[in-house]
Amino acid sequence: MTRAADFAAWFGPDAFDATYGYDLAALRGVRPCPTPPGFAEHWRARYQRARAVHGTMRRAALGPVGAHELYRIDFPGTDDRRLGGWLALPRDGRVHRGVVQSHGYGGRSGPEPGILSPGTAVLWPVARGLPTASLMPDLPALAAEHVLVGIDSVDSYILGGCAEDIWCAATALRDAVGQVPLHFVGESFGGGIGALALPWDDRFVSGVLRVPSFGQYDLRLQMPCTGSGEAVRSHVAAHPGARAVLAFFDASTAATFLDVPMLLGCALWDPAVPPPGQFGVRNAIDGAEEFVSDAGHAEYPGEAEQLAAWQRRVHGFIDEVDRIAAP
């Protein structure tokens, strides 16, 4: 940030205070939620289940994107589902790393070429039930409905299945390009799911999470928002027993188990994903690199410059992880 943010001027007198009363110092003091008994065992069992999934990725060529060839794909997931997405492979055939890039709770209508770089294969999966590539008749596509699917049981809650989708995407990508190191990039919904999925999968050598969701439910459940968290907040108010389920899907709790290099992008003002939840994830990770933006899930002055700086930081971070890890 190069100047003080003026949220009142940017977002108008009718906008609610999406800092939730936290300045940067207070945000850096947010701690992750405590770990419930059986947390790690639950996630390790899920991971082993997902690693047992194998099958054929189906590809349809879409043509070149710069130095990469782009494909529309689908691949096997858990629960006998097939997940959709896009795959980009270097046209010269030389791959030294892979990237799995997730998405926000609106799903994805196509790939995000900004992550492409030489020697990098990228898979953009779409989580089960979400538009446009993984729509399914038994799952709602609307975020406010999707986020409540199976919420009354640790074994059935949809966020667990979405984490399994990341592991199955990693399997599909490695099946396509070989045993290269993998990096994860996720934003909002994808950032939160990444925090849940990465600690248990040693195929990933780094993670990049921007404005991650699903962090610090002790605070989030007290904070009205415009994102999927509002549906969860309302549900838990009416069904308090669901809070115990959410303890197993708290991204800040899961992040305490991360032991690979991480880059966290968090916002000071965000009406969709309250910043205390984002920083709960960031603060759970000792040694994480940090990028603080003025706002998230909103247009604001200087947004383009900050997003460009973030993109440069992501590429530099991944390059540095690979450089340090190189034999």
C-alpha positions in Angstrom: 0.0 0.0 0.0 1.3 3.4 -0.9 -1.3 5.6 0.8 -3.8 5.4 3.6 -7.1 3.8 2.5 -10.2 6.0 2.8 -12.9 3.4 2.9 -15.7 5.9 3.7 -14.8 7.9 0.5 -14.4 4.8 -1.6 -17.5 2.9 -0.7 -19.9 5.6 0.4 -21.8 6.4 3.5 -24.3 3.5 3.1 -21.6 0.8 3.1 -21.2 -1.1 6.3 -17.8 -1.1 8.0 -16.1 -4.1 6.3 -13.1 -3.7 8.5 -15.3 -5.0 11.3 -13.5 -2.5 13.6 -10.1 -4.1 13.1 -7.0 -2.2 12.1 -3.9 -4.0 10.9 -2.4 -4.3 14.3 -5.6 -5.9 15.6 -5.8 -8.2 12.6 -2.3 -9.5 13.2 -3.5 -10.4 16.7 -6.3 -12.7 15.6 -5.5 -16.3 16.5 -6.7 -19.5 14.9 -9.5 -21.5 16.3 -8.4 -24.4 18.6 -8.0 -27.9 17.2 -10.9 -30.3 18.1 -10.0 -33.9 19.0 -9.7 -36.1 16.0 -9.1 -33.2 13.6 -5.9 -34.5 12.0 -7.1 -38.1 11.9 -10.2 -37.0 10.1 -8.3 -35.2 7.4 -5.6 -37.8 6.9 -8.3 -40.4 6.4 -10.0 -38.2 3.8 -6.7 -37.8 2.0 -6.0 -41.5 1.9 -9.5 -42.0 0.5 -8.9 -39.5 -2.2 -5.5 -40.9 -3.1 -7.1 -44.2 -3.9 -9.1 -42.6 -6.7 -7.6 -43.3 -10.2 -9.0 -43.1 -13.6 -8.6 -41.4 -17.0 -8.6 -37.7 -17.6 -10.6 -36.8 -20.7 -9.3 -33.9 -22.8 -10.7 -31.8 -25.6 -8.1 -29.5 -27.3 -9.1 -25.8 -27.3 -6.0 -24.4 -29.0 -2.9 -22.4 -28.0 -2.6 -19.8 -25.3 0.8 -18.2 -25.8 3.5 -20.9 -25.2 0.9 -23.4 -23.8 -1.7 -25.7 -25.3 -5.1 -25.4 -23.6 -7.6 -28.3 -23.0 -11.1 -28.6 -21.6 -10.9 -31.6 -19.3 -12.8 -33.8 -16.8 -11.3 -36.2 -14.4 -12.4 -38.7 -11.6 -13.1 -37.5 -8.1 -14.3 -39.1 -4.9 -17.9 -40.3 -4.5 -17.9 -41.5 -8.1 -18.0 -38.0 -9.4 -16.3 -36.5 -12.4 -15.0 -33.0 -12.1 -14.5 -30.5 -14.8 -11.8 -27.9 -15.5 -9.1 -26.8 -17.9 -5.5 -27.8 -18.4 -2.6 -25.9 -19.9 0.6 -27.7 -21.0 3.8 -26.2 -22.4 3.8 -26.6 -26.1 7.5 -27.6 -26.1 6.7 -30.5 -23.8 9.1 -29.5 -21.1 7.4 -29.4 -17.7 9.4 -28.8 -14.4 6.4 -28.0 -12.2 2.7 -28.0 -11.9 0.2 -25.6 -10.5 -3.4 -26.4 -9.3 -5.3 -23.1 -9.2 -8.7 -23.1 -7.5 -11.4 -20.4 -7.7 -13.9 -18.3 -5.8 -17.4 -19.4 -4.7 -18.8 -18.3 -8.1 -17.0 -21.1 -9.8 -15.1 -20.6 -13.0 -16.1 -20.1 -16.6 -12.6 -20.6 -18.0 -8.9 -20.6 -17.1 -6.9 -17.8 -15.6 -3.9 -17.4 -17.9 -2.1 -15.0 -15.6 -0.5 -17.9 -13.7 1.1 -19.4 -16.8 4.9 -19.4 -17.1 7.5 -21.3 -18.9 7.8 -25.0 -17.9 4.6 -24.9 -15.9 1.6 -27.1 -16.4 -1.5 -25.7 -14.8 -4.8 -27.4 -13.9 -7.8 -25.2 -13.1 -10.3 -27.6 -11.5 -13.9 -26.6 -10.6 -15.2 -27.9 -7.3 -18.1 -30.3 -7.2 -21.4 -28.7 -8.0 -20.1 -25.3 -9.1 -20.3 -23.5 -12.4 -19.5 -24.0 -15.1 -17.5 -27.1 -15.4 -18.6 -29.2 -12.5 -22.4 -28.6 -12.3 -24.2 -31.7 -10.9 -27.9 -32.4 -10.6 -27.7 -33.3 -6.9 -25.8 -30.2 -5.8 -26.9 -26.6 -5.7 -24.8 -24.2 -7.8 -25.6 -21.1 -5.7 -23.0 -20.4 -3.1 -25.4 -19.7 -0.2 -27.0 -23.1 -0.8 -23.9 -25.0 -1.7 -22.1 -24.0 1.5 -24.8 -25.7 3.6 -24.9 -29.1 1.9 -24.3 -31.8 4.5 -23.4 -29.3 7.2 -25.0 -31.4 10.0 -22.3 -34.1 9.8 -18.5 -34.0 9.7 -18.6 -36.9 7.2 -21.0 -35.3 4.8 -20.2 -31.6 4.8 -19.6 -30.4 1.3 -16.3 -28.6 2.1 -14.7 -31.9 2.8 -15.6 -33.1 -0.6 -14.3 -29.9 -2.1 -10.9 -30.5 -0.4 -10.9 -34.0 -1.9 -11.4 -32.4 -5.3 -8.1 -30.6 -4.9 -6.3 -33.8 -4.1 -7.9 -35.5 -7.1 -6.9 -32.6 -9.3 -3.3 -33.1 -8.1 -3.5 -36.7 -9.1 -4.9 -35.9 -12.5 -2.2 -33.3 -13.1 0.6 -35.6 -12.1 -0.9 -38.4 -14.2 -0.7 -36.0 -17.2 2.8 -34.6 -16.7 4.7 -36.9 -14.3 6.0 -36.6 -10.8 6.8 -32.8 -10.8 6.5 -30.7 -7.7 3.1 -29.0 -7.3 2.1 -25.6 -6.2 -1.4 -24.5 -5.1 -3.0 -21.2 -5.8 -6.4 -20.3 -4.5 -8.6 -17.3 -3.8 -11.5 -16.7 -1.5 -13.4 -20.1 -1.5 -10.3 -21.6 -3.1 -8.0 -20.1 -0.6 -10.0 -21.6 2.3 -10.3 -25.0 0.6 -6.5 -24.8 0.0 -5.8 -24.3 3.6 -8.0 -27.3 4.4 -6.4 -29.5 1.8 -2.7 -28.7 1.7 -1.4 -29.8 5.1 -2.1 -33.5 4.3 -0.7 -33.7 0.8 3.1 -33.8 0.5 2.9 -33.5 -3.3 2.4 -29.7 -2.9 5.7 -27.8 -2.1 4.0 -24.4 -1.6 0.7 -22.7 -1.3 -0.6 -19.3 -2.3 -3.9 -18.2 -0.6 -5.6 -14.9 -1.3 -8.4 -13.5 0.9 -9.0 -17.1 2.2 -12.5 -18.0 3.4 -13.6 -20.4 6.2 -11.1 -19.1 8.7 -11.8 -18.4 12.4 -15.5 -19.3 12.8 -15.5 -18.1 16.4 -15.3 -14.6 14.9 -17.0 -15.1 11.5 -20.2 -16.4 13.1 -20.5 -13.0 14.8 -19.9 -11.0 11.7 -22.6 -10.3 9.1 -21.2 -10.5 5.5 -22.2 -10.5 1.9 -20.6 -13.9 1.1 -21.4 -17.5 1.7 -20.5 -17.0 5.4 -23.8 -15.3 6.0 -25.8 -18.4 5.1 -23.6 -20.4 7.5 -24.1 -17.7 10.2 -27.8 -17.9 9.9 -27.9 -21.7 9.8 -25.8 -22.0 13.0 -28.0 -19.4 14.7 -30.9 -21.7 14.1 -29.0 -25.0 14.5 -26.3 -24.5 17.1 -25.1 -28.1 16.8 -23.6 -27.3 13.4 -20.9 -25.3 15.2 -19.2 -28.6 16.2 -19.1 -29.7 12.6 -17.6 -26.4 11.4 -14.7 -26.9 13.9 -13.4 -29.6 11.5 -13.6 -27.2 8.5 -12.0 -24.1 9.9 -9.2 -23.0 7.6 -7.3 -21.3 10.5 -7.2 -24.5 12.4 -6.0 -26.5 9.4 -3.4 -23.9 8.6 -1.6 -24.6 11.9 -0.7 -28.0 10.3 1.0 -26.4 7.2 4.7 -26.9 6.9 5.5 -25.7 3.4 6.3 -22.2 2.2 3.1 -20.1 2.0 2.2 -16.7 0.6 -0.9 -15.2 2.1 -2.8 -12.2 0.6 -5.2 -10.6 3.0 -7.4 -7.5 2.8 -8.1 -4.8 5.4 -11.7 -4.2 4.2 -13.8 -7.0 2.8 -17.6 -7.4 3.0 -17.7 -10.9 1.7 -14.9 -12.6 3.7 -14.4 -10.7 7.0 -10.7 -9.7 7.3 -10.4 -11.2 10.8 -11.1 -14.6 9.3 -8.5 -14.1 6.6 -5.9 -13.0 9.1 -6.8 -16.0 11.4 -5.5 -18.2 8.5 -2.5 -16.1 7.9 -1.5 -15.8 11.6 -1.8 -19.6 12.0 1.2 -20.1 9.7 4.6 -19.4 11.2 6.9 -17.8 8.6 4.3 -17.2 6.0 5.0 -14.4 3.5 2.3 -11.7 3.6 0.7 -9.3 1.1 -1.8 -6.9 2.5 -4.2 -5.2 0.1 -6.6 -2.4 0.9 -9.8 -4.3 0.1 -11.1 -7.6 -1.1 -14.2 -8.5 -3.1 -14.7 -4.9 -4.2 -13.6 -2.4 -6.7 -11.5 0.4 -5.2 -8.9 3.1 -6.3 -5.6 1.5 -6.9 -7.1 -2.0 -7.2 -5.5 -2.7 -10.6 -2.0 -1.7 -9.3 -2.3 -3.9 -6.2 -3.6 -6.9 -8.2 -0.6 -6.5 -10.6 1.8 -6.3 -7.7 0.1 -9.4 -6.2 0.5 -11.3 -9.5 4.2 -10.4 -9.6 4.6 -11.5 -6.0 2.9 -14.9 -6.8 5.2 -15.6 -9.7 8.3 -14.5 -7.7 7.3 -16.6 -4.7 6.8 -19.8 -6.8 10.1 -19.2 -8.6 11.9 -18.8 -5.4 10.4 -21.9 -3.8 11.6 -23.9 -6.9 15.0 -22.3 -6.8 15.6 -23.2 -3.2 14.3 -26.7 -3.6 16.4 -27.4 -6.7 19.2 -30.0 -6.2 
